[in-house]
Amino acid sequence: MDKVKVVKIEDRIPKLKEHRKQKANRRLIFYLSFFFLLLMVVVYFQSDLSHVKKITVSGNYFVTDNDILKKSKVSTKTKYLNVSEDDIAKRLESINEISSVSVEKKFFNQVVIKVSEFQRVGYFRKENTYYPMLQNGKMLEPLKKNERPVNAPIIVSWEDPEQLETMAQELQKLPEGIIHRISEITHTPASNQSNQLTLFMTDGNKVVTSIPKFSERLSAYPSLVDELKPEEKGTFYLGISTRFERYNRAVTEESNEQN
């Protein structure tokens, strides 16, 4: 029968002491680590390190960076962890000119705001005051006295808001190249045509057409002008049929039929 090895208690005491010492050291390291981590968190939130460091705004043309930042309620004094992308987007989408917003938080403490604006399709003129009109038909606050309409036609002599909204939707469908060729749009209703319009073009020509199918009919304007001689100027009548009348009253008719 094998003899059982007996370890005296005196021999085990140093090992027990070493084990307890290691366990105590690990516990001390854990508490110290937790303490320093907690201290770092407190220092972080009490220092400028927790603030937003950089805010980037892009995609805006008519709405200024300052207006966007003011409406977003985000600044370099804002705590980065308190920044809510959804809240910023909702606040900015309440601006009439803005159609959509994208907000992203990036390392290190950066906030990126990208906006898309509604296109200004025209400027409604009333008593020498110009009101920007958006593609959704909304009117903005009037331009300041030192501001002038740019990149969109001036719209005059309109009284029916519903017709004006329909006009905005039609202008939205036109390519920018054609919109920039329109200087002024005047509502000129006739006895048999309440939707009639007269357009004054930047090249010196006029166009008489109507609100229904406006964008479809006017899309042919560049090709019609290309058929004229450089010195020829006059009025295009764009309706069921197309007709051109020179300013000297000589009349030519084209057989192109428009629906």
PyMOL commands that set and color helices and strands:
alter all, ss='L'
color gray80, all
select helices_A, chain A and resi 9-46+48-50+65-72+80-82+85-93+161-172+176-179+214-218+221-226
alter helices_A, ss='H'
color red, helices_A
select strands_A, chain A and resi 54-58+98-106+110-117+120-126+129-134+154-156+182-187+196-201+206-210+234-238+241-246+251-257
alter strands_A, ss='S'
color yellow, strands_A
deselect
rebuild
show_as cartoon
